[in-house]
Amino acid sequence: MSGTDNPGFVTTDDAGLPAEQLQNGSKPPPAMEKLDKPPAVEREKWDKGVEFLMSCIALSVGLGNVWKFPSTAFRNGGGAFVIPYLIVLLVVGRPIYYLEMVMGQFSSRGSVKVYDVSPIMRGNVRYGVVRVGIGIAQMVSICVVIVYYAATIATAIRFFVASFESPLPWASCDVSWTGINCVNSSNTGPTPAFNNSLPVKTSAELYYTHSVTGEGLLVEGEFGVPDWKLTLCLLFIWVAMTIMMVKGIRGSGKVAYFLALFPYVVLISFAVYAFTLDGAGEGLKYFITPDWDELLNADVWKEAVSQCFFSLSICFGGVIAFSSYNNFSNNIYRDAMIISWLDTFTSLLSGALVFSIIGHLGHLTNETDYTKVVKPGSGLTFITYPDALAKFEHVPNLFALLFFFMLLTLGVGSCTGLINSVMTALQDSTPRLKSWKTVVTIGVLGFALGLLFVTPSGSKMLDYFDYYGVQFVTLTSAIFELFAFCWLYGIRKLTRDIQFMLNRRTGFLWRFCWKLLTPVMLIVVLIIGLVKSQRPEGIDDVYHVLGWCIYVGALVPIPVWAWFAVRKRNESTLKKRIVAASKPLSDWGPESLEVRKQYLEFCDNYQPLESRWSRLRRVLHRNDKTYRVSV
């Protein structure tokens, strides 16, 4: 076995730390030769491959597309954001998505234990001791997203219940909304003239800010208390998700069929109507017209990367966790392509739908500056869609019920996928941990923390936690993730493992993105973003200090753990210690003992598959004796 093809496993001590370096050219350690130690607890598997595909669609094609993408695009100038977003999807999103699928399926490990591939970057929980690494940093972001996703679902439930009222409660103005020129959202004709300079708002926006969240009634400087109706909705959704998750991935896999397919029926039906509204064309034009000057805006690129992570749910651990329950030879390349293209389609469809409605609102209020039509922010979806629903001439209540039920299913699909990631990480580290205890604990903590987001200041707090606890944390952890998989473990070993698992050669573009283009782009965006980023508005300075503490607290332990892992080595020099701490653990590889035996034999005789260009050259020169001799 050559040094380049050697799997490079190292043995481990009782605490799971690498204990000695395997020299190049030597045999694998006894733990790998005997292969007589099965997993402590047999891992669950998807009943069918299509359940995995549907679960990933429900996870990736969710609130990040329908709720977050339109508001992010609107906040960053519409067409000025779309071009950077599509570029980021191609060179960052799809490569990382496929990579995470590969690592999860190959190792049958969750988002924390997958870093057994390079223990220097690993976080773990064992014997009550928390070891912080990339996986734990990603857990911080996951927990933040889960909590405010659940609060967003609670808002959707609130609208869903209100949709049973006839007429729709946001279709017309309420007499209690004073101090603002209110326009009925059900109005499809010209906007009435007002004899004052007060702002003009639609009844749908005022219903959201005054009746649902209470944000419009909040006195400046106050925080507010949780709204009791939203609190009940939040409690309901956490109880429902807890019941769903108790049965594990097999239970959630069955539900995924509905969670993945139903939203498209509603979205496409809704789009057919929205595109015919007066002014919709101007809104679409604003959405698709690029602003080339904005390509030099660092904030737009940072937002594009962050939105890419949200849209595909990458660097949160969910994709790795779902893939870890696959059969070893499942065709994840096909699945990754289907999901990534479907995700892009859904984001663009949702964006076009929302901007069509914004264009219509601009037409009604005689306003061409769309930032004055509706307020950018996390509540955009709960303003534009209800406004359009109020204009439906026939059965508006039915369409409202379908739409908000769709938002509910999207949110549940995304949320349960992320909860699955947390459960997988905990159960990988503590195999004997009871699944139901984990789920109940997550549910109780999630509900308690979610109360923060159902206060009148909830939308501001959402933007705040998203900025500090998600955007920068996921961006930085993505860089560490690529470093661990593609540099410490190595592209050659990675492509070798893909060839063994899928019998597929990894093309140059994939290798180039993983090794160079994607990490360099992420590093540049992170540096510029940290220097020039604009912090969320409306938040006191003390909260910004706490926000940076969240960021530092999630990421600084990664190099601290790396130092600890290196210090535990017994090698004579620092370089050898770093090398030893970077090698995979002895049990790294396929979960099945039989497949692992085949894997070791494959590593001994590994030869990369011939590329298409090589095959083409060979066919073209089949009669060329000089070429055949040189080959």
C-alpha positions as CSV (number, residue, x, y, z in Angstrom):
1,M,0.0,0.0,0.0
2,S,1.4,3.3,-1.0
3,G,1.6,6.3,1.2
4,T,-1.0,8.2,-0.8
5,D,-3.5,5.3,-0.8
6,N,-3.1,4.4,2.8
7,P,-6.3,5.1,4.7
8,G,-4.2,6.6,7.4
9,F,-6.1,5.3,10.4
10,V,-4.9,5.8,14.0
11,T,-5.8,3.9,17.1
12,T,-7.7,5.5,19.9
13,D,-7.5,5.6,23.6
14,D,-10.5,5.2,26.1
15,A,-11.5,8.8,25.6
16,G,-11.7,8.5,21.9
17,L,-8.5,10.5,21.2
18,P,-5.9,9.3,18.6
19,A,-3.0,7.7,20.5
20,E,-0.4,6.9,17.8
21,Q,0.3,7.7,14.3
22,L,0.2,5.1,11.6
23,Q,3.3,5.4,9.5
24,N,2.9,5.5,5.7
25,G,3.2,2.1,4.2
26,S,2.3,0.1,7.3
27,K,-0.7,-2.1,7.8
28,P,-3.9,-0.8,9.3
29,P,-4.0,-1.2,13.1
30,P,-5.5,-4.4,14.6
31,A,-8.8,-2.7,15.2
32,M,-9.2,-2.5,11.4
33,E,-7.7,-5.9,10.6
34,K,-9.9,-7.9,12.9
35,L,-13.1,-5.9,12.2
36,D,-14.9,-7.9,14.9
37,K,-16.4,-5.1,16.9
38,P,-19.9,-4.2,15.6
39,P,-21.5,-0.8,16.5
40,A,-22.8,-0.5,20.0
41,V,-26.3,0.3,18.8
42,E,-27.4,-0.7,15.3
43,R,-28.2,2.5,13.3
44,E,-31.6,3.1,11.9
45,K,-32.0,3.1,8.1
46,W,-34.5,4.7,5.8
47,D,-37.1,2.1,4.7
48,K,-36.8,3.3,1.1
49,G,-34.4,5.6,-0.7
50,V,-37.3,7.8,-1.8
51,E,-38.0,8.6,1.9
52,F,-34.5,10.0,2.1
53,L,-35.0,12.1,-1.0
54,M,-38.4,13.4,0.2
55,S,-37.0,14.2,3.7
56,C,-34.1,16.1,2.2
57,I,-36.5,18.0,0.0
58,A,-38.7,18.8,3.0
59,L,-35.5,19.9,4.9
60,S,-33.9,21.9,2.2
61,V,-36.9,23.2,0.3
62,G,-38.7,24.9,3.2
63,L,-39.0,28.1,5.1
64,G,-35.6,29.1,3.9
65,N,-37.0,29.4,0.4
66,V,-40.6,30.6,0.8
67,W,-40.2,32.8,4.0
68,K,-36.5,33.9,4.2
69,F,-35.4,34.2,0.5
70,P,-38.0,36.8,-0.5
71,S,-37.3,39.0,2.5
72,T,-33.5,38.7,2.0
73,A,-33.8,39.5,-1.7
74,F,-36.1,42.5,-0.9
75,R,-33.7,43.8,1.8
76,N,-30.8,43.6,-0.7
77,G,-32.4,45.2,-3.7
78,G,-34.2,42.5,-5.6
79,G,-32.3,41.8,-8.8
80,A,-29.1,43.1,-7.2
81,F,-29.3,40.1,-4.9
82,V,-30.4,37.4,-7.3
83,I,-27.2,37.3,-9.5
84,P,-24.8,36.9,-6.5
85,Y,-27.2,34.3,-5.0
86,L,-27.2,32.2,-8.2
87,I,-23.4,32.4,-8.4
88,V,-23.0,31.4,-4.8
89,L,-25.4,28.4,-5.3
90,L,-23.2,27.1,-8.1
91,V,-19.8,27.5,-6.5
92,V,-20.6,27.1,-2.8
93,G,-24.1,25.6,-2.3
94,R,-24.1,22.6,-4.6
95,P,-20.5,21.5,-3.8
96,I,-21.0,21.6,-0.1
97,Y,-24.4,19.9,-0.3
98,Y,-22.9,17.0,-2.3
99,L,-19.9,16.9,0.0
100,E,-22.0,16.7,3.2
101,M,-24.1,13.9,1.6
102,V,-21.0,12.0,0.8
103,M,-19.5,12.2,4.2
104,G,-22.7,11.4,6.0
105,Q,-23.5,8.3,3.9
106,F,-19.9,7.0,3.7
107,S,-19.4,7.1,7.5
108,S,-22.9,6.6,8.8
109,R,-22.1,9.4,11.4
110,G,-24.0,12.5,12.4
111,S,-22.8,16.1,12.2
112,V,-20.5,15.8,15.3
113,K,-19.0,12.3,15.0
114,V,-18.4,12.8,11.2
115,Y,-15.3,14.7,12.3
116,D,-13.7,11.5,13.4
117,V,-12.3,11.9,9.9
118,S,-10.0,14.5,11.5
119,P,-10.1,14.5,15.3
120,I,-8.3,17.8,15.5
121,M,-11.5,19.5,14.3
122,R,-13.9,17.3,16.1
123,G,-16.4,18.2,18.8
124,N,-17.9,15.4,21.0
125,V,-19.8,14.7,24.2
126,R,-18.6,11.7,26.1
127,Y,-18.7,10.7,29.7
128,G,-20.4,14.0,30.5
129,V,-17.5,16.0,29.0
130,V,-18.2,18.4,26.2
131,R,-15.5,18.6,23.6
132,V,-16.1,21.6,21.3
133,G,-15.3,21.5,17.6
134,I,-16.9,22.2,14.3
135,G,-19.9,20.0,15.0
136,I,-20.7,21.8,18.2
137,A,-20.3,25.2,16.6
138,Q,-22.9,24.1,14.0
139,M,-25.1,22.9,16.8
140,V,-25.3,26.5,18.1
141,S,-26.6,27.7,14.7
142,I,-29.0,24.8,14.4
143,C,-30.5,25.5,17.8
144,V,-31.0,29.2,17.0
145,V,-32.6,28.4,13.7
146,I,-34.9,25.7,15.2
147,V,-36.1,28.1,17.9
148,Y,-37.0,31.0,15.5
149,Y,-38.4,28.6,12.8
150,A,-40.8,27.3,15.4
151,A,-41.9,30.8,16.3
152,T,-42.4,31.5,12.6
153,I,-44.5,28.4,12.3
154,A,-46.5,29.6,15.3
155,T,-47.3,32.8,13.4
156,A,-48.4,30.8,10.4
157,I,-50.7,28.8,12.7
158,R,-52.1,32.1,14.0
159,F,-53.0,33.2,10.5
160,F,-54.3,29.7,9.7
161,V,-56.8,29.9,12.5
162,A,-57.8,33.5,11.6
163,S,-58.5,32.3,8.0
164,F,-61.6,30.6,9.2
165,E,-63.2,34.0,9.9
166,S,-65.3,35.4,7.1
167,P,-64.4,37.9,5.7
168,L,-60.7,37.6,6.3
169,P,-59.8,39.8,9.3
170,W,-56.9,41.5,7.4
171,A,-59.0,42.2,4.3
172,S,-60.3,45.6,5.7
173,C,-59.1,48.3,8.1
174,D,-59.9,48.2,11.8
175,V,-61.1,51.4,13.5
176,S,-58.5,50.9,16.2
177,W,-55.6,51.5,13.8
178,T,-55.3,55.2,14.2
179,G,-52.6,57.6,13.1
180,I,-52.1,55.8,9.8
181,N,-53.8,56.0,6.4
182,C,-55.2,52.5,6.0
183,V,-56.1,51.0,2.6
184,N,-58.3,47.9,2.5
185,S,-56.3,44.9,1.2
186,S,-59.4,43.6,-0.5
187,N,-59.4,46.8,-2.6
188,T,-58.5,46.1,-6.3
189,G,-59.2,49.6,-7.6
190,P,-57.5,53.0,-7.3
191,T,-56.2,54.0,-3.9
192,P,-58.4,56.7,-2.2
193,A,-56.9,60.1,-1.8
194,F,-55.8,61.2,1.7
195,N,-55.6,64.9,2.8
196,N,-52.6,64.4,5.2
197,S,-49.0,63.4,5.1
198,L,-49.4,60.2,7.3
199,P,-48.0,57.0,5.8
200,V,-50.2,54.8,3.7
201,K,-50.4,51.2,4.8
202,T,-52.5,48.2,3.8
203,S,-54.8,46.5,6.2
204,A,-52.8,43.3,5.8
205,E,-49.6,45.0,7.1
206,L,-51.4,46.7,10.0
207,Y,-53.1,43.4,10.9
208,Y,-49.7,41.8,11.2
209,T,-48.0,44.6,13.1
210,H,-50.9,45.5,15.4
211,S,-53.2,42.4,15.8
212,V,-50.7,39.5,15.5
213,T,-47.3,40.6,16.8
214,G,-48.2,43.9,18.5
215,E,-45.0,45.4,17.1
216,G,-46.9,48.5,15.9
217,L,-48.3,49.2,19.4
218,L,-44.9,48.8,21.1
219,V,-43.6,51.9,22.9
220,E,-40.1,52.8,21.9
221,G,-37.6,51.4,24.4
222,E,-39.8,48.6,25.6
223,F,-39.5,44.9,24.9
224,G,-43.0,43.7,25.5
225,V,-44.3,40.4,26.8
226,P,-45.2,37.2,24.8
227,D,-48.6,37.4,23.0
228,W,-50.8,34.8,24.5
229,K,-52.3,33.6,21.2
230,L,-48.9,33.2,19.6
231,T,-47.7,31.4,22.8
232,L,-50.5,28.8,22.5
233,C,-49.6,28.3,18.8
234,L,-45.9,27.9,19.8
235,L,-46.9,25.3,22.4
236,F,-49.0,23.4,19.9
237,I,-46.3,23.2,17.3
238,W,-43.7,22.0,19.8
239,V,-46.0,19.3,21.1
240,A,-46.8,18.2,17.6
241,M,-43.2,18.0,16.5
242,T,-42.2,16.2,19.7
243,I,-44.8,13.5,19.0
244,M,-43.6,13.2,15.4
245,M,-39.9,12.9,16.4
246,V,-40.4,10.3,19.1
247,K,-40.6,7.6,16.4
248,G,-37.3,8.6,14.9
249,I,-36.3,8.9,11.3
250,R,-38.7,6.2,10.1
251,G,-41.7,8.1,11.5
252,S,-40.5,11.4,10.0
253,G,-39.7,9.7,6.7
254,K,-43.4,8.6,6.2
255,V,-44.6,12.2,6.8
256,A,-42.0,13.6,4.4
257,Y,-44.0,12.5,1.3
258,F,-46.7,15.1,2.2
259,L,-44.3,17.7,3.6
260,A,-42.3,17.7,0.4
261,L,-45.0,17.6,-2.3
262,F,-48.0,19.6,-0.9
263,P,-46.2,23.0,-0.9
264,Y,-45.7,22.9,-4.6
265,V,-49.4,22.5,-5.3
266,V,-50.2,25.6,-3.3
267,L,-47.2,27.7,-4.6
268,I,-47.9,27.1,-8.2
269,S,-51.6,27.7,-7.9
270,F,-51.0,30.9,-6.0
271,A,-48.4,32.0,-8.6
272,V,-50.9,31.7,-11.4
273,Y,-53.1,34.2,-9.7
274,A,-50.5,36.6,-8.4
275,F,-48.8,37.0,-11.8
276,T,-52.1,38.4,-13.2
277,L,-52.4,41.3,-10.6
278,D,-52.1,44.9,-11.7
279,G,-48.5,46.1,-11.2
280,A,-47.2,42.5,-10.9
281,G,-45.0,43.0,-14.0
282,E,-43.2,45.9,-12.4
283,G,-42.5,43.9,-9.3
284,L,-41.2,41.0,-11.4
285,K,-39.0,43.5,-13.3
286,Y,-37.5,44.8,-10.0
287,F,-36.8,41.1,-9.0
288,I,-35.1,40.0,-12.2
289,T,-33.3,43.2,-13.2
290,P,-29.7,43.0,-12.0
291,D,-27.8,45.9,-10.5
292,W,-24.2,45.2,-11.6
293,D,-22.8,47.8,-9.2
294,E,-24.1,45.8,-6.3
295,L,-21.8,42.9,-7.3
296,L,-19.1,44.9,-5.5
297,N,-21.2,45.2,-2.3
298,A,-19.7,42.9,0.4
299,D,-23.0,42.8,2.3
300,V,-24.9,41.4,-0.6
301,W,-22.4,38.6,-1.1
302,K,-22.5,37.8,2.6
303,E,-26.3,37.7,2.6
304,A,-26.2,35.5,-0.6
305,V,-23.9,33.0,1.1
306,S,-26.1,33.0,4.3
307,Q,-29.2,32.6,2.2
308,C,-27.6,29.7,0.3
309,F,-26.9,27.9,3.6
310,F,-30.5,28.5,4.6
311,S,-32.0,27.5,1.3
312,L,-30.1,24.2,1.1
313,S,-29.8,23.7,4.9
314,I,-26.1,23.1,4.5
315,C,-23.5,23.6,7.3
316,F,-26.3,23.0,9.9
317,G,-25.7,19.2,10.1
318,G,-29.1,18.2,8.8
319,V,-27.9,16.9,5.4
320,I,-25.1,14.9,7.1
321,A,-27.5,13.5,9.6
322,F,-30.1,12.4,7.0
323,S,-27.4,10.9,4.7
324,S,-26.0,8.9,7.6
325,Y,-29.2,6.8,7.7
326,N,-28.8,5.8,4.0
327,N,-27.8,2.5,2.6
328,F,-24.2,2.6,1.8
329,S,-24.6,2.5,-2.0
330,N,-27.5,4.9,-2.3
331,N,-27.1,7.2,-5.4
332,I,-26.6,10.5,-3.5
333,Y,-25.1,12.2,-6.6
334,R,-28.5,11.9,-8.3
335,D,-30.3,13.0,-5.1
336,A,-28.0,16.0,-4.6
337,M,-28.6,17.2,-8.2
338,I,-32.4,16.8,-7.9
339,I,-32.6,18.6,-4.6
340,S,-30.2,21.4,-5.4
341,W,-32.0,22.3,-8.7
342,L,-35.4,21.9,-7.1
343,D,-34.3,24.2,-4.3
344,T,-33.1,26.9,-6.8
345,F,-36.5,26.6,-8.6
346,T,-38.4,27.0,-5.4
347,S,-36.5,30.1,-4.3
348,L,-36.9,31.8,-7.6
349,L,-40.6,30.9,-7.7
350,S,-41.2,32.2,-4.2
351,G,-39.2,35.4,-5.0
352,A,-41.2,36.0,-8.2
353,L,-44.4,35.4,-6.3
354,V,-43.6,37.8,-3.5
355,F,-42.3,40.6,-5.8
356,S,-45.3,40.3,-8.0
357,I,-47.5,41.1,-4.9
358,I,-45.1,43.9,-3.9
359,G,-45.5,45.4,-7.4
360,H,-49.2,45.2,-7.0
361,L,-49.0,46.9,-3.6
362,G,-46.9,49.6,-5.2
363,H,-49.6,50.0,-7.9
364,L,-52.3,50.4,-5.2
365,T,-50.4,52.9,-3.1
366,N,-49.0,54.8,-6.1
367,E,-45.5,54.2,-4.8
368,T,-42.6,53.2,-7.1
369,D,-40.1,52.9,-4.2
370,Y,-40.9,49.5,-3.0
371,T,-39.0,49.9,0.3
372,K,-41.7,52.4,1.2
373,V,-44.5,50.1,0.3
374,V,-43.7,47.4,2.8
375,K,-41.0,47.2,5.5
376,P,-38.2,44.9,4.8
377,G,-37.7,42.2,7.4
378,S,-38.7,38.7,8.6
379,G,-42.4,39.6,8.5
380,L,-42.5,40.4,4.8
381,T,-44.2,37.0,3.9
382,F,-46.9,37.6,6.5
383,I,-47.7,40.9,4.8
384,T,-47.5,40.3,1.1
385,Y,-49.2,37.0,0.9
386,P,-52.2,37.9,3.1
387,D,-52.6,41.1,1.0
388,A,-52.9,39.0,-2.1
389,L,-55.2,36.5,-0.5
390,A,-57.6,39.3,0.5
391,K,-58.0,40.2,-3.2
392,F,-59.2,36.7,-4.2
393,E,-62.8,37.1,-5.6
394,H,-63.7,33.5,-5.0
395,V,-63.3,31.5,-1.8
396,P,-60.4,33.6,-0.4
397,N,-60.8,31.7,2.9
398,L,-60.0,28.4,1.3
399,F,-56.9,29.7,-0.4
400,A,-55.8,31.4,2.8
401,L,-56.2,28.1,4.7
402,L,-54.3,26.2,2.0
403,F,-51.5,28.8,1.9
404,F,-50.9,29.0,5.7
405,F,-51.2,25.3,6.0
406,M,-48.5,25.1,3.3
407,L,-46.3,27.4,5.4
408,L,-46.9,25.2,8.4
409,T,-45.8,22.1,6.5
410,L,-42.7,23.8,5.1
411,G,-41.8,24.9,8.6
412,V,-42.4,21.5,10.1
413,G,-40.3,19.8,7.4
414,S,-37.4,22.2,7.9
415,C,-37.6,22.1,11.7
416,T,-37.9,18.4,12.2
417,G,-34.9,17.9,9.9
418,L,-32.8,20.2,12.0
419,I,-34.1,18.5,15.2
420,N,-33.1,15.2,13.7
421,S,-29.6,16.6,13.3
422,V,-29.3,17.5,17.0
423,M,-30.7,14.1,18.0
424,T,-28.3,12.3,15.8
425,A,-25.3,14.2,17.2
426,L,-26.4,13.4,20.8
427,Q,-27.2,9.8,20.1
428,D,-23.9,9.2,18.2
429,S,-22.0,10.5,21.2
430,T,-24.2,8.7,23.7
431,P,-25.6,5.6,22.0
432,R,-27.6,4.4,25.0
433,L,-29.4,7.8,25.3
434,K,-33.2,7.2,25.0
435,S,-34.6,8.8,21.9
436,W,-37.8,10.0,23.6
437,K,-36.0,11.7,26.5
438,T,-33.9,13.6,23.9
439,V,-36.9,14.7,22.0
440,V,-38.9,15.8,25.0
441,T,-35.9,17.8,26.4
442,I,-35.4,19.6,23.0
443,G,-39.2,20.3,22.9
444,V,-39.3,21.9,26.4
445,L,-36.1,24.0,25.9
446,G,-37.3,25.0,22.4
447,F,-40.6,26.2,23.6
448,A,-39.1,28.2,26.5
449,L,-36.5,29.9,24.3
450,G,-39.1,30.5,21.6
451,L,-41.1,32.8,23.9
452,L,-38.5,35.5,23.1
453,F,-39.7,35.5,19.5
454,V,-43.4,35.8,20.1
455,T,-43.1,39.1,21.9
456,P,-43.7,42.5,20.1
457,S,-39.9,42.7,19.7
458,G,-39.8,39.2,18.2
459,S,-38.9,40.3,14.7
460,K,-36.0,42.4,15.8
461,M,-34.7,39.6,18.0
462,L,-35.0,37.2,15.1
463,D,-32.9,39.4,12.9
464,Y,-30.4,39.9,15.8
465,F,-30.0,36.2,16.5
466,D,-29.9,35.3,12.8
467,Y,-27.1,37.9,12.3
468,Y,-24.8,36.9,15.2
469,G,-25.8,33.3,15.9
470,V,-26.3,32.0,12.4
471,Q,-24.9,34.0,9.5
472,F,-21.3,34.5,10.7
473,V,-21.2,31.2,12.7
474,T,-22.3,29.1,9.7
475,L,-20.0,30.9,7.3
476,T,-17.0,30.4,9.6
477,S,-17.8,26.8,10.4
478,A,-18.3,26.1,6.7
479,I,-14.6,27.1,6.1
480,F,-13.5,24.8,8.9
481,E,-15.6,22.0,7.5
482,L,-14.1,22.3,4.0
483,F,-10.6,22.4,5.7
484,A,-11.3,19.2,7.6
485,F,-12.8,17.2,4.7
486,C,-10.8,18.5,1.8
487,W,-7.4,19.4,3.2
488,L,-6.8,17.4,6.3
489,Y,-8.5,14.3,5.0
490,G,-7.6,15.2,1.5
491,I,-9.2,15.3,-1.9
492,R,-7.5,12.1,-3.1
493,K,-9.0,10.1,-0.2
494,L,-12.3,11.8,-0.6
495,T,-12.6,10.9,-4.3
496,R,-11.3,7.4,-3.6
497,D,-14.1,6.9,-1.0
498,I,-16.7,8.3,-3.5
499,Q,-15.4,5.8,-6.2
500,F,-15.7,2.9,-3.7
501,M,-19.2,3.9,-2.5
502,L,-20.8,5.1,-5.8
503,N,-18.5,3.6,-8.4
504,R,-18.3,7.1,-9.8
505,R,-15.3,9.3,-10.8
506,T,-15.3,12.8,-9.2
507,G,-14.9,15.4,-11.9
508,F,-12.4,18.3,-12.0
509,L,-14.9,21.0,-11.2
510,W,-16.0,19.3,-8.0
511,R,-12.4,18.8,-6.9
512,F,-11.5,22.4,-7.8
513,C,-14.5,23.8,-5.9
514,W,-13.9,21.7,-2.8
515,K,-10.2,22.3,-2.7
516,L,-9.8,25.9,-3.7
517,L,-12.7,27.9,-5.2
518,T,-15.3,27.4,-2.5
519,P,-13.1,27.9,0.6
520,V,-11.3,30.9,-0.9
521,M,-14.7,32.5,-1.8
522,L,-16.0,31.9,1.8
523,I,-12.9,33.3,3.4
524,V,-13.0,36.5,1.3
525,V,-16.7,37.0,2.0
526,L,-16.2,36.4,5.7
527,I,-13.3,38.9,6.0
528,I,-15.0,41.6,4.0
529,G,-18.3,40.9,5.8
530,L,-16.7,41.2,9.2
531,V,-15.1,44.5,8.2
532,K,-18.0,46.2,6.4
533,S,-21.1,44.4,7.6
534,Q,-24.0,46.5,8.8
535,R,-25.4,45.3,12.1
536,P,-29.2,44.9,12.7
537,E,-31.0,48.2,13.4
538,G,-33.2,48.9,16.4
539,I,-31.0,46.9,18.9
540,D,-29.2,48.5,21.9
541,D,-25.4,48.4,21.9
542,V,-25.4,46.0,24.9
543,Y,-27.1,43.4,22.7
544,H,-24.5,43.8,20.0
545,V,-21.8,43.0,22.5
546,L,-23.7,39.9,23.6
547,G,-24.1,39.0,19.9
548,W,-20.4,39.0,19.3
549,C,-20.0,36.9,22.5
550,I,-22.3,34.3,20.9
551,Y,-20.1,34.3,17.8
552,V,-16.9,34.0,19.7
553,G,-18.3,31.5,22.1
554,A,-19.4,29.2,19.3
555,L,-16.1,29.4,17.3
556,V,-13.1,30.1,19.5
557,P,-13.3,26.6,21.1
558,I,-12.5,25.1,17.7
559,P,-8.8,26.1,17.8
560,V,-8.8,25.5,21.6
561,W,-9.9,21.9,21.1
562,A,-7.4,21.5,18.2
563,W,-4.6,22.6,20.6
564,F,-5.8,20.2,23.2
565,A,-6.0,17.3,20.7
566,V,-2.4,18.1,19.5
567,R,-1.1,18.3,23.0
568,K,-2.3,14.8,23.8
569,R,-0.1,13.3,21.1
570,N,3.0,11.4,22.2
571,E,5.1,12.1,19.1
572,S,8.4,13.8,19.4
573,T,7.9,17.0,17.3
574,L,5.0,19.4,17.0
575,K,4.6,18.7,13.3
576,K,4.2,14.9,14.0
577,R,1.7,15.7,16.7
578,I,-0.4,17.8,14.3
579,V,-0.2,15.1,11.7
580,A,-1.2,12.4,14.1
581,A,-4.2,14.5,15.5
582,S,-5.4,15.1,11.9
583,K,-5.6,11.4,10.9
584,P,-9.0,9.6,11.0
585,L,-9.8,7.4,14.0
586,S,-9.4,3.7,13.7
587,D,-13.1,3.0,13.1
588,W,-13.5,5.6,10.4
589,G,-15.1,4.2,7.3
590,P,-18.2,2.2,6.4
591,E,-20.4,1.1,9.3
592,S,-20.9,-2.5,8.0
593,L,-18.0,-4.8,8.9
594,E,-18.3,-6.6,5.6
595,V,-18.2,-3.4,3.6
596,R,-15.3,-2.2,5.6
597,K,-13.3,-5.3,4.7
598,Q,-14.0,-4.6,1.1
599,Y,-13.0,-1.0,1.6
600,L,-9.6,-1.9,3.0
601,E,-9.0,-4.2,0.1
602,F,-10.1,-1.5,-2.3
603,C,-7.7,1.0,-0.7
604,D,-4.8,-1.5,-1.3
605,N,-5.5,-1.7,-5.0
606,Y,-7.0,1.8,-5.6
607,Q,-6.8,3.1,-9.2
608,P,-8.9,6.2,-10.2
609,L,-11.5,5.6,-12.8
610,E,-10.7,6.8,-16.3
611,S,-12.1,10.3,-17.1
612,R,-14.4,10.9,-20.0
613,W,-11.6,13.0,-21.8
614,S,-9.2,10.1,-21.3
615,R,-11.6,7.6,-22.8
616,L,-12.3,10.0,-25.7
617,R,-8.6,10.5,-26.4
618,R,-8.1,6.7,-26.2
619,V,-10.9,6.1,-28.8
620,L,-9.6,8.8,-31.1
621,H,-6.0,7.5,-31.0
622,R,-6.8,3.8,-31.0
623,N,-4.9,3.3,-34.2
624,D,-2.0,5.6,-33.2
625,K,0.8,3.3,-32.1
626,T,2.9,6.2,-30.8
627,Y,0.0,7.3,-28.5
628,R,-0.5,3.7,-27.2
629,V,3.1,3.3,-26.4
630,S,3.3,6.7,-24.5
631,V,0.2,5.7,-22.5
